[in-house]
Amino acid sequence: MDGRGYFATAFEFLMTKLSTSLLSWYRQNARKLPWRDHPDPYAVWVSEIMLQQTRVDTVIPYFEKWMRLFPDVVTLANASEQDVLNAWEGLGYYSRARNLHKAAKLVASAFNGQLPRNLTELRSLPGIGRYTVGAIASMAFGMDEPTLDGNLRRVFARLFDVDESADSPAGEKILWDLAAQNLPKGQAGDYNQALMDLGASICLPKNPRCLICPLMEICEARINGTQELRPVLKAKKAVPHYIHAAAVVSRVGNPTYVLLAQRPADGLLGGMWEFPNGRVEADPAKELTKVLNAAYSLKVKRKEALGTIQHAYTHFMVTVHAYRCEPVSIPKDKSLKWVRLSELENYPMGKVDRQIANKIK
C-alpha cells in the first residue's frame, strides 16, 4: 500500500471510530428534550432559534410555553408582534423572536405553512443562518448536512487539536470542513445532536471530563495535553459600562397609571416597552430631567429614588437609577402611552424594566 492509500485508510478508520463510538454513547445518554423526535419540523426550528446563545435548561420552559401559544407556523404568523415578544420576554436577544415571527409569515404565505426542505429557500428566511440550516436539515428532515454551534466548535477543536482561532474566518473554515468530512451518511441528525450533548455534558468549556469521554482514545488534544487550550479564541474586548436614569411617571392624583415608551422596531429590544430613560454622564438625579426632555420632549418633576438595577448585555453593562416622577408636560408622541399598573404584565419588557415594574406594583 502506498503512503496515500495508508493515510486514506487511517482517516476512514478515524471517521468510523468517531461516529460509531459517539452514536453508541448517544443511544445510552441522549438528553430528553421536548423538541427531539417531534413530528413537526417547526418544533425543531423554534428550538434551534431559542437555543442560540442560550442554555438548554433556560430554553425548555420557554419552548413548552411557546408551543402551547403558537402550536404551528400559521398560528405564529397570525399572532401580533406584541404577543410574540410577550412570550419571548426574559429569553433575551429579542431580534430572534422578531425574525421568527417574520419568517413564519413568509412560510405561511409562500410555502403553504410548511418549512421548506430546499436549503436555499430555508436559508432565505429571516434569522436562519448556516448553523440553523444544518441543524434543521439534519434533525428535522434527515438530510446529510453538517452544523456547527458552540458545543460542536469546541468538540472538533479538541478532537483534532485545532490551533487556529475558532472565531476567525480561517478557523471557522477548518471546523466546518471537519464537521462535513466526519458526517456519517444517513445518521446526520443523531450525530449532530450527539456532538451537542457531548459538548454540554462531557467536553465542557472548563475542566472537560476526558476520562469518561467516549472519544477519549482518538482525541488529539487529550493525547497532546492541550484540551484546556482548545478551542483557541480571540481575546475579548473590554466591556463598556453605561449609566442610565429612568422615570416612573404617574398621573397626578392617579398613581394607578404610569407612562411607558415603546422602543423603535429595529435595534436592541426592538418593539419592547420601557420606562422613559436616557444615558447620563455623572449624576443620574441631576441629569434625569435633561435627558428625558432631550429624548422624548418629556418634562417631569423628579420625586424620590426607587432603586438601582444592574444588567449585563452581550457587549455592554448598564446601571439604571429609577426615580418616581410627576408629569409637567407630556408630548403627543405615539411611542408614549399611559398604562394601568395592573396591565404592565401585558407589555413586553427587557429585564431591567420588568424589575422596575415589579418594584412599583
MARMIGU-356439 format. One record per residue (C-alpha): residue number from 1; x, z, y; residue in one letter. Coordinates in pm, whole numbers, plus 50000, padded with zeros to 5 digits. Each point is the difference from the previous one (the first is absolute). Layout:
<lokol NUM, <X, Z, Y>, 'A'>,
...
//
This chain:
<lokol 1, <50000, 50000, 50000>, 'M'>,
<lokol 2, <50142, 49907, 50340>, 'D'>,
<lokol 3, <50012, 50246, 50289>, 'G'>,
<lokol 4, <49692, 49853, 50163>, 'R'>,
<lokol 5, <49793, 50039, 49684>, 'G'>,
<lokol 6, <50121, 50357, 49955>, 'Y'>,
<lokol 7, <49896, 50106, 50351>, 'F'>,
<lokol 8, <49662, 49828, 49964>, 'A'>,
<lokol 9, <49940, 50187, 49674>, 'T'>,
<lokol 10, <50108, 50330, 50154>, 'A'>,
<lokol 11, <49766, 49949, 50295>, 'F'>,
<lokol 12, <49708, 49917, 49769>, 'E'>,
<lokol 13, <50074, 50316, 49799>, 'F'>,
<lokol 14, <50001, 50208, 50318>, 'L'>,
<lokol 15, <49669, 49848, 50113>, 'M'>,
<lokol 16, <49842, 50071, 49660>, 'T'>,
<lokol 17, <50138, 50354, 49989>, 'K'>,
<lokol 18, <49872, 50066, 50352>, 'L'>,
<lokol 19, <49646, 49874, 49944>, 'S'>,
<lokol 20, <49950, 50138, 49647>, 'T'>,
<lokol 21, <50134, 50346, 50084>, 'S'>,
<lokol 22, <49807, 50017, 50325>, 'L'>,
<lokol 23, <49668, 49879, 49856>, 'L'>,
<lokol 24, <50031, 50234, 49702>, 'S'>,
<lokol 25, <50053, 50290, 50241>, 'W'>,
<lokol 26, <49708, 49883, 50217>, 'Y'>,
<lokol 27, <49758, 49994, 49708>, 'R'>,
<lokol 28, <50069, 50370, 49949>, 'Q'>,
<lokol 29, <50037, 50111, 50362>, 'N'>,
<lokol 30, <49786, 49777, 50223>, 'A'>,
<lokol 31, <49833, 50186, 50285>, 'R'>,
<lokol 32, <49621, 50019, 49992>, 'K'>,
<lokol 33, <49899, 49828, 50324>, 'L'>,
<lokol 34, <49645, 49899, 50097>, 'P'>,
<lokol 35, <50093, 49641, 50084>, 'W'>,
<lokol 36, <50181, 49926, 49674>, 'R'>,
<lokol 37, <49810, 49787, 49750>, 'D'>,
<lokol 38, <49724, 49958, 50258>, 'H'>,
<lokol 39, <49797, 49686, 49922>, 'P'>,
<lokol 40, <49989, 49887, 50364>, 'D'>,
<lokol 41, <50318, 49863, 50167>, 'P'>,
<lokol 42, <49857, 50137, 50325>, 'Y'>,
<lokol 43, <50086, 50352, 49880>, 'A'>,
<lokol 44, <50364, 49905, 49940>, 'V'>,
<lokol 45, <50015, 49838, 50343>, 'W'>,
<lokol 46, <49859, 50308, 50176>, 'V'>,
<lokol 47, <50234, 50233, 49813>, 'S'>,
<lokol 48, <50309, 49792, 50077>, 'E'>,
<lokol 49, <49919, 49992, 50372>, 'I'>,
<lokol 50, <49941, 50375, 50003>, 'M'>,
<lokol 51, <50321, 50068, 49808>, 'L'>,
<lokol 52, <50221, 49828, 50257>, 'Q'>,
<lokol 53, <50225, 50278, 50136>, 'Q'>,
<lokol 54, <49761, 50263, 49862>, 'T'>,
<lokol 55, <50028, 50233, 49699>, 'R'>,
<lokol 56, <49775, 49951, 49698>, 'V'>,
<lokol 57, <49862, 50356, 50014>, 'D'>,
<lokol 58, <49892, 49942, 50360>, 'T'>,
<lokol 59, <49839, 49664, 49920>, 'V'>,
<lokol 60, <49784, 50099, 49701>, 'I'>,
<lokol 61, <49720, 50186, 50190>, 'P'>,
<lokol 62, <49998, 49733, 50270>, 'Y'>,
<lokol 63, <49973, 49724, 49741>, 'F'>,
<lokol 64, <49713, 50175, 49820>, 'E'>,
<lokol 65, <49813, 50055, 50326>, 'K'>,
<lokol 66, <50064, 49641, 50109>, 'W'>,
<lokol 67, <49863, 49856, 49676>, 'M'>,
<lokol 68, <49685, 50209, 50039>, 'R'>,
<lokol 69, <49949, 49876, 50357>, 'L'>,
<lokol 70, <50118, 49640, 49951>, 'F'>,
<lokol 71, <49968, 49922, 49627>, 'P'>,
<lokol 72, <50067, 49628, 50040>, 'D'>,
<lokol 73, <50137, 49741, 50241>, 'V'>,
<lokol 74, <49663, 49903, 50144>, 'V'>,
<lokol 75, <49905, 50360, 50079>, 'T'>,
<lokol 76, <50333, 50047, 50178>, 'L'>,
<lokol 77, <49962, 49671, 50188>, 'A'>,
<lokol 78, <49657, 50105, 50128>, 'N'>,
<lokol 79, <50112, 50348, 50111>, 'A'>,
<lokol 80, <50079, 50079, 50363>, 'S'>,
<lokol 81, <50361, 50052, 50103>, 'E'>,
<lokol 82, <49915, 50356, 50107>, 'Q'>,
<lokol 83, <49868, 50081, 49651>, 'D'>,
<lokol 84, <50316, 49851, 49848>, 'V'>,
<lokol 85, <50227, 50202, 50229>, 'L'>,
<lokol 86, <49797, 50314, 49933>, 'N'>,
<lokol 87, <50053, 49957, 49626>, 'A'>,
<lokol 88, <50372, 49948, 50057>, 'W'>,
<lokol 89, <50047, 50289, 50242>, 'E'>,
<lokol 90, <50294, 50219, 49907>, 'G'>,
<lokol 91, <50170, 49737, 49782>, 'L'>,
<lokol 92, <50203, 49863, 50291>, 'G'>,
<lokol 93, <50134, 49652, 50076>, 'Y'>,
<lokol 94, <49654, 49892, 50112>, 'Y'>,
<lokol 95, <50090, 49632, 50033>, 'S'>,
<lokol 96, <49973, 49998, 49619>, 'R'>,
<lokol 97, <49631, 50087, 50022>, 'A'>,
<lokol 98, <49931, 49745, 50272>, 'R'>,
<lokol 99, <50182, 49728, 49806>, 'N'>,
<lokol 100, <49814, 50092, 49681>, 'L'>,
<lokol 101, <49673, 49968, 50189>, 'H'>,
<lokol 102, <50100, 49664, 50152>, 'K'>,
<lokol 103, <50114, 49871, 49662>, 'A'>,
<lokol 104, <49674, 50109, 49836>, 'A'>,
<lokol 105, <49807, 49793, 50254>, 'K'>,
<lokol 106, <50213, 49697, 49913>, 'L'>,
<lokol 107, <49962, 50054, 49626>, 'V'>,
<lokol 108, <49624, 50036, 50038>, 'A'>,
<lokol 109, <49964, 49686, 50211>, 'S'>,
<lokol 110, <50269, 49769, 49858>, 'A'>,
<lokol 111, <50036, 50112, 49636>, 'F'>,
<lokol 112, <49646, 50098, 49905>, 'N'>,
<lokol 113, <50088, 50369, 49999>, 'G'>,
<lokol 114, <50271, 49960, 49734>, 'Q'>,
<lokol 115, <50366, 50074, 50066>, 'L'>,
<lokol 116, <50181, 49665, 49958>, 'P'>,
<lokol 117, <50235, 49953, 49705>, 'R'>,
<lokol 118, <50194, 49729, 50180>, 'N'>,
<lokol 119, <50313, 50172, 50132>, 'L'>,
<lokol 120, <50016, 49796, 50318>, 'T'>,
<lokol 121, <49638, 50084, 50082>, 'E'>,
<lokol 122, <50060, 50364, 49909>, 'L'>,
<lokol 123, <50305, 50016, 50228>, 'R'>,
<lokol 124, <49798, 49854, 50288>, 'S'>,
<lokol 125, <49775, 50308, 50019>, 'L'>,
<lokol 126, <50075, 50256, 50275>, 'P'>,
<lokol 127, <50215, 50291, 49886>, 'G'>,
<lokol 128, <50114, 49837, 49674>, 'I'>,
<lokol 129, <50373, 49937, 49983>, 'G'>,
<lokol 130, <50240, 49907, 49723>, 'R'>,
<lokol 131, <49992, 50340, 49830>, 'Y'>,
<lokol 132, <49619, 50025, 50002>, 'T'>,
<lokol 133, <49962, 49643, 49870>, 'V'>,
<lokol 134, <50223, 50081, 49703>, 'G'>,
<lokol 135, <49822, 50329, 49929>, 'A'>,
<lokol 136, <49651, 49846, 50011>, 'I'>,
<lokol 137, <50101, 49688, 49806>, 'A'>,
<lokol 138, <50165, 50195, 49719>, 'S'>,
<lokol 139, <49769, 50302, 49977>, 'M'>,
<lokol 140, <49662, 49847, 50083>, 'A'>,
<lokol 141, <50043, 49645, 49869>, 'F'>,
<lokol 142, <50262, 50042, 49725>, 'G'>,
<lokol 143, <50234, 49748, 50159>, 'M'>,
<lokol 144, <50377, 50001, 49945>, 'D'>,
<lokol 145, <50093, 50100, 50355>, 'E'>,
<lokol 146, <50262, 50252, 50111>, 'P'>,
<lokol 147, <49942, 50260, 50266>, 'T'>,
<lokol 148, <50228, 50237, 50187>, 'L'>,
<lokol 149, <49884, 50324, 50162>, 'D'>,
<lokol 150, <50215, 50298, 50095>, 'G'>,
<lokol 151, <50007, 50137, 49645>, 'N'>,
<lokol 152, <50099, 49666, 49850>, 'L'>,
<lokol 153, <50274, 49949, 50260>, 'R'>,
<lokol 154, <50151, 50333, 49906>, 'R'>,
<lokol 155, <49973, 49938, 49623>, 'V'>,
<lokol 156, <50158, 49655, 50014>, 'F'>,
<lokol 157, <50272, 50112, 50243>, 'A'>,
<lokol 158, <50100, 50268, 49747>, 'R'>,
<lokol 159, <49950, 49800, 49681>, 'L'>,
<lokol 160, <50234, 49729, 50127>, 'F'>,
<lokol 161, <50209, 50220, 50231>, 'D'>,
<lokol 162, <49928, 49782, 50304>, 'V'>,
<lokol 163, <50237, 50093, 50283>, 'D'>,
<lokol 164, <49839, 49767, 50256>, 'E'>,
<lokol 165, <49770, 50173, 50249>, 'S'>,
<lokol 166, <49650, 49991, 49851>, 'A'>,
<lokol 167, <49839, 49962, 50342>, 'D'>,
<lokol 168, <50214, 49701, 50104>, 'S'>,
<lokol 169, <49901, 49635, 49944>, 'P'>,
<lokol 170, <50285, 49957, 49748>, 'A'>,
<lokol 171, <49903, 50317, 49813>, 'G'>,
<lokol 172, <49633, 49903, 49999>, 'E'>,
<lokol 173, <50087, 49663, 49842>, 'K'>,
<lokol 174, <50214, 50160, 49729>, 'I'>,
<lokol 175, <49725, 50248, 49909>, 'L'>,
<lokol 176, <49722, 49739, 50001>, 'W'>,
<lokol 177, <50215, 49778, 49776>, 'D'>,
<lokol 178, <50056, 50290, 49759>, 'L'>,
<lokol 179, <49627, 50076, 49997>, 'A'>,
<lokol 180, <49921, 49637, 49912>, 'A'>,
<lokol 181, <50282, 49953, 49746>, 'Q'>,
<lokol 182, <49907, 50306, 49795>, 'N'>,
<lokol 183, <49624, 49943, 49992>, 'L'>,
<lokol 184, <49867, 49992, 49640>, 'P'>,
<lokol 185, <49764, 49705, 49963>, 'K'>,
<lokol 186, <49640, 50092, 49939>, 'G'>,
<lokol 187, <50055, 50369, 50082>, 'Q'>,
<lokol 188, <50075, 49994, 50372>, 'A'>,
<lokol 189, <49712, 50229, 50098>, 'G'>,
<lokol 190, <50097, 50286, 49768>, 'D'>,
<lokol 191, <50370, 49940, 50066>, 'Y'>,
<lokol 192, <49960, 50026, 50380>, 'N'>,
<lokol 193, <49785, 50310, 49969>, 'Q'>,
<lokol 194, <50249, 50153, 49756>, 'A'>,
<lokol 195, <50279, 49953, 50254>, 'L'>,
<lokol 196, <49782, 50164, 50267>, 'M'>,
<lokol 197, <49932, 50298, 49774>, 'D'>,
<lokol 198, <50366, 50029, 49905>, 'L'>,
<lokol 199, <50098, 50009, 50367>, 'G'>,
<lokol 200, <49731, 50256, 50079>, 'A'>,
<lokol 201, <50074, 50241, 49715>, 'S'>,
<lokol 202, <50359, 49952, 49880>, 'I'>,
<lokol 203, <50210, 49770, 50220>, 'C'>,
<lokol 204, <49937, 50223, 50301>, 'L'>,
<lokol 205, <50157, 49943, 50343>, 'P'>,
<lokol 206, <50198, 50324, 49965>, 'K'>,
<lokol 207, <50115, 50168, 49680>, 'N'>,
<lokol 208, <49886, 49723, 49763>, 'P'>,
<lokol 209, <49911, 50129, 49653>, 'R'>,
<lokol 210, <50247, 49773, 49823>, 'C'>,
<lokol 211, <50024, 50199, 49675>, 'L'>,
<lokol 212, <49634, 49933, 49912>, 'I'>,
<lokol 213, <49990, 49641, 50131>, 'C'>,
<lokol 214, <49910, 49737, 49737>, 'P'>,
<lokol 215, <50249, 49762, 50166>, 'L'>,
<lokol 216, <50288, 50247, 50012>, 'M'>,
<lokol 217, <50220, 49802, 49761>, 'E'>,
<lokol 218, <49986, 49678, 50201>, 'I'>,
<lokol 219, <49999, 50142, 50355>, 'C'>,
<lokol 220, <50320, 49879, 50163>, 'E'>,
<lokol 221, <49982, 50253, 50284>, 'A'>,
<lokol 222, <49977, 50290, 49753>, 'R'>,
<lokol 223, <50287, 49857, 49798>, 'I'>,
<lokol 224, <50207, 49964, 50319>, 'N'>,
<lokol 225, <49891, 50336, 50140>, 'G'>,
<lokol 226, <49849, 49841, 50313>, 'T'>,
<lokol 227, <49629, 50073, 49942>, 'Q'>,
<lokol 228, <49986, 50241, 50297>, 'E'>,
<lokol 229, <50150, 49725, 50221>, 'L'>,
<lokol 230, <49740, 49738, 49913>, 'R'>,
<lokol 231, <49815, 49842, 50161>, 'P'>,
<lokol 232, <50229, 49943, 50295>, 'V'>,
<lokol 233, <49796, 50020, 50322>, 'L'>,
<lokol 234, <50082, 49937, 50363>, 'K'>,
<lokol 235, <50052, 50307, 50217>, 'A'>,
<lokol 236, <49676, 50104, 50170>, 'K'>,
<lokol 237, <49977, 49993, 50377>, 'K'>,
<lokol 238, <49931, 50318, 50193>, 'A'>,
<lokol 239, <49625, 50068, 50027>, 'V'>,
<lokol 240, <49878, 50028, 50362>, 'P'>,
<lokol 241, <49779, 50292, 50102>, 'H'>,
<lokol 242, <49722, 49954, 50257>, 'Y'>,
<lokol 243, <49791, 50257, 50188>, 'I'>,
<lokol 244, <49632, 49931, 50076>, 'H'>,
<lokol 245, <49732, 50185, 50191>, 'A'>,
<lokol 246, <49639, 49964, 49881>, 'A'>,
<lokol 247, <49672, 50097, 50165>, 'A'>,
<lokol 248, <49689, 50139, 49832>, 'V'>,
<lokol 249, <49752, 49910, 50272>, 'V'>,
<lokol 250, <49657, 50165, 49981>, 'S'>,
<lokol 251, <49696, 49926, 50213>, 'R'>,
<lokol 252, <49948, 50266, 50263>, 'V'>,
<lokol 253, <49747, 50251, 49870>, 'G'>,
<lokol 254, <49970, 49815, 49668>, 'N'>,
<lokol 255, <50298, 50069, 49775>, 'P'>,
<lokol 256, <49830, 49838, 49699>, 'T'>,
<lokol 257, <50130, 49659, 50117>, 'Y'>,
<lokol 258, <50366, 49899, 50027>, 'V'>,
<lokol 259, <50161, 49680, 50124>, 'L'>,
<lokol 260, <50175, 49772, 49750>, 'L'>,
<lokol 261, <50206, 49686, 50055>, 'A'>,
<lokol 262, <50022, 49714, 49753>, 'Q'>,
<lokol 263, <50345, 49855, 49943>, 'R'>,
<lokol 264, <50057, 49623, 50031>, 'P'>,
<lokol 265, <49926, 49805, 49680>, 'A'>,
<lokol 266, <50362, 49897, 49954>, 'D'>,
<lokol 267, <50299, 50229, 49962>, 'G'>,
<lokol 268, <50043, 50358, 49884>, 'L'>,
<lokol 269, <49670, 50165, 49895>, 'L'>,
<lokol 270, <49815, 49688, 50113>, 'G'>,
<lokol 271, <49626, 50053, 50045>, 'G'>,
<lokol 272, <50026, 50376, 49944>, 'M'>,
<lokol 273, <49865, 50263, 50240>, 'W'>,
<lokol 274, <50202, 50260, 50187>, 'E'>,
<lokol 275, <49981, 50251, 50281>, 'F'>,
<lokol 276, <50123, 49840, 50326>, 'P'>,
<lokol 277, <50373, 50055, 50019>, 'N'>,
<lokol 278, <50329, 49868, 50130>, 'G'>,
<lokol 279, <50373, 50037, 49957>, 'R'>,
<lokol 280, <50166, 50244, 50240>, 'V'>,
<lokol 281, <50361, 50049, 50104>, 'E'>,
<lokol 282, <50039, 50374, 50048>, 'A'>,
<lokol 283, <49706, 50234, 50072>, 'D'>,
<lokol 284, <49681, 49906, 49808>, 'P'>,
<lokol 285, <49777, 50234, 50204>, 'A'>,
<lokol 286, <50112, 49860, 50333>, 'K'>,
<lokol 287, <50008, 49635, 49894>, 'E'>,
<lokol 288, <49668, 49991, 49810>, 'L'>,
<lokol 289, <49776, 49894, 50289>, 'T'>,
<lokol 290, <50251, 49738, 50115>, 'K'>,
<lokol 291, <50033, 49826, 49662>, 'V'>,
<lokol 292, <49623, 50003, 49939>, 'L'>,
<lokol 293, <49937, 49838, 50336>, 'N'>,
<lokol 294, <50265, 49737, 49930>, 'A'>,
<lokol 295, <49879, 49921, 49646>, 'A'>,
<lokol 296, <49621, 50019, 50040>, 'Y'>,
<lokol 297, <49926, 50042, 50374>, 'S'>,
<lokol 298, <49866, 50333, 49877>, 'L'>,
<lokol 299, <50009, 50300, 50235>, 'K'>,
<lokol 300, <49967, 50349, 49857>, 'V'>,
<lokol 301, <50055, 50364, 50089>, 'K'>,
<lokol 302, <50229, 50171, 49751>, 'R'>,
<lokol 303, <49883, 50334, 49857>, 'K'>,
<lokol 304, <50158, 50205, 49720>, 'E'>,
<lokol 305, <50243, 49881, 49733>, 'A'>,
<lokol 306, <49856, 49942, 49653>, 'L'>,
<lokol 307, <50321, 49980, 49801>, 'G'>,
<lokol 308, <50287, 49777, 49894>, 'T'>,
<lokol 309, <50008, 49756, 49708>, 'I'>,
<lokol 310, <50304, 49830, 49851>, 'Q'>,
<lokol 311, <50000, 49694, 49778>, 'H'>,
<lokol 312, <50258, 49764, 49853>, 'A'>,
<lokol 313, <49922, 49629, 49987>, 'Y'>,
<lokol 314, <50220, 49744, 49825>, 'T'>,
<lokol 315, <50225, 49922, 50294>, 'H'>,
<lokol 316, <49948, 50292, 50241>, 'F'>,
<lokol 317, <49881, 50358, 50036>, 'M'>,
<lokol 318, <49745, 50126, 50249>, 'V'>,
<lokol 319, <49905, 50338, 50144>, 'T'>,
<lokol 320, <49655, 50007, 50162>, 'V'>,
<lokol 321, <49892, 50274, 50242>, 'H'>,
<lokol 322, <49620, 50019, 50018>, 'A'>,
<lokol 323, <49806, 50144, 50295>, 'Y'>,
<lokol 324, <49635, 50064, 50063>, 'R'>,
<lokol 325, <49890, 49811, 50313>, 'C'>,
<lokol 326, <49701, 49945, 50227>, 'E'>,
<lokol 327, <49916, 49648, 50116>, 'P'>,
<lokol 328, <50042, 49910, 50368>, 'V'>,
<lokol 329, <49956, 49624, 49980>, 'S'>,
<lokol 330, <49925, 49798, 49682>, 'I'>,
<lokol 331, <50049, 49622, 50029>, 'P'>,
<lokol 332, <49762, 49750, 49842>, 'K'>,
<lokol 333, <50223, 49897, 49713>, 'D'>,
<lokol 334, <49869, 49885, 49661>, 'K'>,
<lokol 335, <50299, 50166, 49829>, 'S'>,
<lokol 336, <49878, 50342, 50120>, 'L'>,
<lokol 337, <49700, 50166, 49837>, 'K'>,
<lokol 338, <49820, 50334, 50016>, 'W'>,
<lokol 339, <49961, 50135, 49647>, 'V'>,
<lokol 340, <49818, 50304, 49867>, 'R'>,
<lokol 341, <50227, 50263, 49846>, 'L'>,
<lokol 342, <49782, 49990, 49689>, 'S'>,
<lokol 343, <50067, 49625, 49962>, 'E'>,
<lokol 344, <50379, 50001, 50039>, 'L'>,
<lokol 345, <50045, 49957, 49625>, 'E'>,
<lokol 346, <49830, 49659, 50026>, 'N'>,
<lokol 347, <50278, 49868, 50223>, 'Y'>,
<lokol 348, <50320, 49904, 49814>, 'P'>,
<lokol 349, <50307, 50174, 50146>, 'M'>,
<lokol 350, <50369, 50038, 49930>, 'G'>,
<lokol 351, <50130, 50334, 49873>, 'K'>,
<lokol 352, <50091, 50137, 50344>, 'V'>,
<lokol 353, <49657, 49940, 50152>, 'D'>,
<lokol 354, <49819, 50120, 49689>, 'R'>,
<lokol 355, <50187, 50329, 50034>, 'Q'>,
<lokol 356, <49892, 50026, 50362>, 'I'>,
<lokol 357, <49639, 49920, 49899>, 'A'>,
<lokol 358, <50012, 50274, 49736>, 'N'>,
<lokol 359, <50131, 50248, 50257>, 'K'>,
<lokol 360, <49714, 49944, 50245>, 'I'>,
<lokol 361, <49725, 49989, 49736>, 'K'>,
//
